[in-house]
Amino acid sequence: MKRKILLDLNVPRPPASAFPTASQGKDIPHLTLDSHNGSVTGEVWLLRAKPEPARERAHLHFYSHNGSVKALVVRKLPSMARVAWS
């Protein structure tokens, strides 16, 4: 699995009801990349357009059961919000 993602932290996380029962009561991640039989490579750009006094940390989970995991996480500043993605 190889993905490039722009993650807007102003959008609320999915409700706990959207996940399997085992996830109930646990901290729900903003993003999960998971592979059972291959590697996981993720490039994630974080966007927060509205700065908040009490900032929440981004919760990202990268998993591979039988392969390597590579992750690049970049905090995207509000001044860069107008950059076009190709």
BELSULVEN-V126376 format. One record per pair of residues at least 24 apart in sequence whose ideal C-beta (glycine too) atoms are under 8 Angstrom apart, sorted by the first residue. I is the first residue (numbers start at 1). J is the second residue. D is the distance in Angstrom with one decimal. If there is no record, write none. Layout:
# BELSULVEN-V126376
I/J/D  I/J/D
This chain:
# BELSULVEN-V126376
1/33/6.1  1/34/7.9  1/35/4.7  1/38/6.4  1/39/7.3  1/40/5.1  1/41/7.1  1/42/7.9  2/41/4.5  2/42/7.8  3/33/6.2  3/41/7.4  3/42/5.4  3/43/7.3  4/42/7.9  4/43/4.5  4/44/8.0  4/45/7.9  5/31/6.8  5/42/6.9  5/43/7.2  5/44/5.0  5/45/7.1  6/45/4.9  6/47/6.1  6/76/7.3  6/85/6.5  7/31/5.7  7/44/5.7  7/45/6.9  7/46/5.5  7/47/6.7  7/58/7.1  8/47/4.8  8/48/7.8  8/49/7.5  9/46/6.0  9/47/6.6  9/48/4.6  9/56/7.4  9/58/6.0  10/47/7.6  10/48/6.4  10/49/5.8  10/50/5.9  27/59/6.1  28/59/7.5  29/59/4.2  29/60/6.2  29/61/4.7  30/58/5.3  30/59/5.4  30/60/6.3  31/58/7.9  31/59/8.0  31/60/5.0  31/61/7.2  32/60/7.7  32/61/4.4  32/62/7.9  32/63/7.2  33/61/7.3  33/62/5.1  33/63/7.2  34/61/7.5  34/62/7.9  34/63/4.5  34/64/7.5  35/63/7.2  35/64/4.8  35/65/7.3  35/67/6.2  36/64/7.8  36/65/4.8  36/66/6.6  37/65/7.3  37/66/5.2  37/67/7.1  38/64/6.9  38/66/7.4  38/67/4.8  39/64/5.9  39/67/3.8  39/68/4.5  39/69/7.0  39/70/7.3  40/64/4.6  40/67/6.8  40/68/7.6  40/69/4.8  40/70/7.2  40/71/7.8  41/69/8.0  41/70/4.7  41/71/7.7  42/70/7.3  42/71/4.9  42/72/7.2  43/71/7.9  43/72/4.7  43/74/7.7  44/71/7.1  44/72/7.2  44/73/5.0  44/74/7.2  45/74/5.0  45/76/4.7  46/73/6.8  46/74/6.9  46/75/5.0  46/76/5.7  47/76/4.5  47/81/6.5  48/75/8.0  48/76/7.9  48/78/7.3  49/78/5.5  49/81/5.9  51/78/7.3
